[in-house]
Amino acid sequence: MFIFLVSTIIHIFKPPFRPYNLLKQIHFIGIRSLFVIVLTAAFAGMVLGLQGYYTLSRFGSEGLLGPAVALSIIRELGPVLSALMVTGRAGSALTAELGIMRIREQMDALETMGIHPLKSLLAPRVEAGLIVLPLLNVIFDVIGIFGGYLVAVHLLGLSSGTYFGGIENAVEVKDIQVGLIKSLCFGMLITWVCTYKGYFTQRGAEGVSQATTSAVVTSSVLVLVFDYFITSVML
Amino acid sequence: MPSQQPSATDSNPASFPYGRVGTLLLDAGRVTESQIREALGETPDEDERSLVGEKLVQCGLLTQPELLKFLFDQLTKEREAYQKNPISEPVIRFRGLEKTLDGRKILDGVDLEIPLGKITAILGVSGGGKTVTLKHMIGLMKPEAGEVEVDGQVLGSLAPKELNKLRTRFSMLFQGGALFDSLNVADNVAFPLREKTKLKEDVIQRRVNTCLKQVNLGKMGFKFPDELSGGMMKRAALARAMVTNPEILLLDEPTAGLDPIIERSIHHLICDTYLRFRYTMVLISHSVPEIFRWSHHVVVLHQGKVLEAGPSIDIANSDNPVIRQFLTGSLEGPIKVI
């Protein structure tokens, strides 16, 4: 599996370069995941706002709600939830698409034309994952913080100055870097696992369903495991 | 003049000012030079010359059944000549090939030779290793023992780049067509040209249109694979296989799952394609005994080995009980199915 990743990465840097293929995958993995990311981010932020306010008000620290929501989203929830959403929406589709191409001999057809499937099918997907996940993460962060703002300011009566002022003071560049590094790692992880499972699909329709399930479960678990290790290293 | 025409097997298409089929028709006295000129126009390019038969039909100088019968008769003559003198340089050679899949020995020391510039049919029971044999020819599978030689080059010893270069001499039609679902028929056919050549888009479009016309899908380029019937799918896949002008065309069950009329039309198309371009063709088929009428050379695979190989007419008359059973489709015999 590691050799597969290395080979795919090597193929990213090998000519010929087909920007159209890359843009197509960015559209599929990124743009088409936007709605689910926005929705998840908004509600995640709103829940954090509610829960945070409830907890902090016990200690008379409602003023820290902004930083609490922002740091939770920027450092943890943004990268993790956007990765999980992309796994569910785009990762499963990647595996199924590649799996069907494998069992319908479309990958063999590519090879007979002298075109390596790693170059034409897998490299653009992994590359798109690396580009798209950090961008989706940023969008998640912004929407999530605004979700918290809606609840904190318009529902619970906190002043917007307190909410955003706290964020400005508490959030450092390093926090944003941690979130971006995580999402970059998750982008590679998801596309790596999902393309690997699709590429090595066997045994017809049942094989495709097994590969898809396995890809989603493995990616999701690995996202959480890697999240722990990256956090512990970067704290 | 007909006598001055080059041999039909001449590899250079430029040697045929009226296309290979036009030359055959001219030699047989079916049409005159002026009729061909009338059908082709003043300065036909190579693509137009390859469509000479269709153009003669369009001009009303031949009917479609007359053309098909003429081409079939030409192939029959060639098959008979090949039976009398079955000497042809082998382009692909297997030596002691062995392959095991899922613990089952599929190929058990296969030795075979594919003659250059002929149509070779590989026959055998289902699951007998025919597709595996075909995939070894193009390096999609690697043998556990033995070697595959293409024009003297051992596939196993080639670097990936060299193997890719060698593959450009091949094209393959897969059992299910293997068309890309996300591309329409025209883009599917154009795909190998866009990926592997630096041809301009207008040249690619012209070539794609010609290939689609050759397989009678001239107006179907905009359709997607899931909108095509089984026969159309095979024809589109054949167009994609032909578009790169390969030297060797591998056809994996081109008529599987088709009704007898479409099956016959695909066989005519294969015959037509062969006479137009003189590719070395290797095809797998279960259309017995039909396939004996459409191929020069037949290889029969049984229990992982080559049971018999030779001119199709000889194999059709073989006394081997396995081949007899295969030809008659009898349930009684050495092949146990139930």
Interface residues (C-beta under 8 A of the other chain):
Chain A: I100 M101 R104 E105 Q106 D108 A109 E111 T112 M113 G114 I115 H116 S120
Chain B: K135 I138 L140 N164 K165 R167 T168 F170 S171 M172 F174 Q175 G176 A178 L179 F180 D181 F191 P192 E195 K196 T244
